[in-house]
Amino acid sequence: MEASEVVSVVAEVIGWIALAGSLGCLLLALLIRIADGRWVRTQAVVIDQEHGSTVRWFAEGAFHQRRLGDDERAHVLRLDEELAYYRQREPDRLRLHDPPHGRRVIRMLGLVLLGIAALAGFIGLVLMLVG
């Protein structure tokens, strides 16, 4: 068996493994996106009142507001404007912190594995045409 044949077989095995991993990661990222929805960045205003704190934000053409819990208020750094995220399908839902990065990491891993699979397929094709 020649060296080009060995490299071709190894590239094909790596390509299939990377393709399977890529499809799994991208499918998982899609399922997380469907379940969690899309979170859009907005500016929120925190208003301290005598009976508690309220946060207000503008989303989807309307103003929204909700009360802040004591633990949420303790994490808000500034007194007036705060960077926040609302759910695009439900603009009444607001997060005062970044959405989890797990979906982004899984999606990037899937794209890297897809690139590895494409590179392995290209190497196998070149070796098939040359050898």
N, C-alpha and C positions, 0 to 999 in steps of 0.2 A: 504494500500500500504506500503510495507516494505521500509526501508532505502536504501537497495541495488537497488531496482527498481527505486526509485527517483534519485539516483546517476546515474544510467544507462541512464535514460531519459535525465537528465541534460547534461551528457557527450555526448550523441548523438546529442542533439541540438547544443551544443558548437562545436562539431566536424563538423557538416554540415555548420555552419556559418563560422568557420575557413577555411574549405575547399573551400567554395565559395570565401571568401576574398583572399585566397592564389592564387587560379586560376586567379582571376582578377588582382592581383598585378603582378604575373609572366607574364601574357599576356601583360600587359602594359609595363613591362620592356623589353619584347621581341620586341614589336612594336617600342619602343624608340631606341633599339639597331639596328633594321633594318633601321630606318629612319636616325639615326646619324652615324652609322658605328662604327668601332673600331678605337680608337686612340692609337698609339704606341709611347712610350717614346723614345726620341733621344736627342743627344747633338747638339745644334745649336751654331754657331759662329756669333757674331754681329760685323760688320765692319762699323766703322764710316768713312764716306767720306765727301768731301766738299759739294756734292750735296745731302746728306742725308745718312741715315743708311740703311744697307743691312743685311739681315740674311741669312746664308747658313747652309744647313744640308744635311746629307747623309741618303737616304731612298730607300729601294727596289733596291739596286745595282747601284744607280746613285746619283749624287750631284744635289741639288736643291737650288734655291735662290729666294728671293723676297724682295721688298723694305719695310721698316718699316715706318709706319706713325709716326708723332710726338708724338701722345698720346701713341702708343705702345712703342716707344723708352724711354719715360719717366718712364714706368713701368719696364723696364729691369734693374735689379740691378747691374749685373757685366758688365764689358766692353767687355770681351772676350767670355767666354762660358756661355751658358744659357740652362737650362733644358727646352725642348720643346716637343710638341706632334704633330705627323703628322697623317693624316687619312690614314688607310691602303689601302683603295680602290683608294684613290687619294693622292699620296705622295706629290703632289704640294701644298696641303693645310697644313698649319702649325698654331698651337696655341702656344703662349708663356705662357699660364697658364694651370692649371689642367683642364681636362674636367669636366663638372658639375657632382656632386655627386648624383644627383636626381635618376638616374637609379640604382645606387648601393644601395641607401636607399630603393627604391621600391622593388628591388630584395631580399634584406635581410628581409624586412617585409613579403614578400611572403613566403620565406623559414621558417621564424619563425611561421607564421600562418599554414603552412603545417605541421610543427612539432607538433603544438598544436592539429591539426586535427588527426594526427597519434596517439598521446598520448590519445586523447579522444576515438578514435576507439579501442585502446588497452585496456583501462579501461572498455569500454562497453563489449568487448569480454571476459575479465576476469570475470566480474560480471555475464555475461550470463552463463559461464561455472561453476562458483562457486555456484551461486544462483539457 
